[in-house]
Amino acid sequence: MKNKLEVGLFIGDSQRAILKDFYAAMLVSNIQSIIGNNIKEEVAIENQFRKYEYKVNNNLSYGVLKDRIITLLFSEKDIEKTTKELKILFKKN
């Protein structure tokens, strides 16, 4: 969790700025966990046909989501389509 919060790399020095960064990081982390847990079964099914067992890389998927969180939350694009794209990216990494 500490690496996701990037302790020491807050945008501002005020309590409000630090709390804002903290809550934003928690939101991204929670959404990443929800999407990651939703694709665990899919990854398990795909692993049956692979030599090695693959898992979702949480650090990479967090980074992918962090770059796309604004699009996910505020885009006029269908949220189902955006979530599907994120699931594909999570499985790739």
Contacts in CASP RR format, 6 or more apart in sequence:
PFRMAT RR
TARGET T0000
AUTHOR 0000-0000-0000
METHOD contacts of the structure
MODEL  1
MKNKLEVGLFIGDSQRAILKDFYAAMLVSNIQSIIGNNIKEEVAIENQFR
KYEYKVNNNLSYGVLKDRIITLLFSEKDIEKTTKELKILFKKN
1 29 0 8 1.000
3 59 0 8 1.000
4 25 0 8 1.000
4 28 0 8 1.000
4 29 0 8 1.000
4 62 0 8 1.000
5 21 0 8 1.000
5 22 0 8 1.000
5 25 0 8 1.000
6 25 0 8 1.000
10 17 0 8 1.000
10 18 0 8 1.000
10 21 0 8 1.000
11 17 0 8 1.000
11 20 0 8 1.000
11 21 0 8 1.000
12 18 0 8 1.000
12 21 0 8 1.000
27 69 0 8 1.000
28 62 0 8 1.000
28 65 0 8 1.000
28 66 0 8 1.000
28 69 0 8 1.000
29 62 0 8 1.000
31 65 0 8 1.000
31 69 0 8 1.000
31 72 0 8 1.000
32 58 0 8 1.000
32 61 0 8 1.000
32 62 0 8 1.000
32 65 0 8 1.000
35 61 0 8 1.000
35 65 0 8 1.000
35 83 0 8 1.000
35 86 0 8 1.000
35 87 0 8 1.000
35 90 0 8 1.000
36 56 0 8 1.000
36 61 0 8 1.000
36 87 0 8 1.000
36 90 0 8 1.000
38 87 0 8 1.000
39 56 0 8 1.000
39 87 0 8 1.000
39 90 0 8 1.000
39 91 0 8 1.000
40 56 0 8 1.000
42 87 0 8 1.000
42 91 0 8 1.000
43 54 0 8 1.000
43 55 0 8 1.000
43 56 0 8 1.000
43 91 0 8 1.000
46 54 0 8 1.000
46 91 0 8 1.000
47 53 0 8 1.000
47 54 0 8 1.000
56 90 0 8 1.000
56 91 0 8 1.000
56 93 0 8 1.000
57 93 0 8 1.000
60 93 0 8 1.000
61 89 0 8 1.000
61 90 0 8 1.000
61 93 0 8 1.000
64 86 0 8 1.000
64 89 0 8 1.000
64 90 0 8 1.000
64 93 0 8 1.000
65 72 0 8 1.000
65 86 0 8 1.000
68 82 0 8 1.000
68 86 0 8 1.000
71 77 0 8 1.000
71 82 0 8 1.000
72 79 0 8 1.000
72 82 0 8 1.000
72 83 0 8 1.000
72 86 0 8 1.000
75 82 0 8 1.000
END
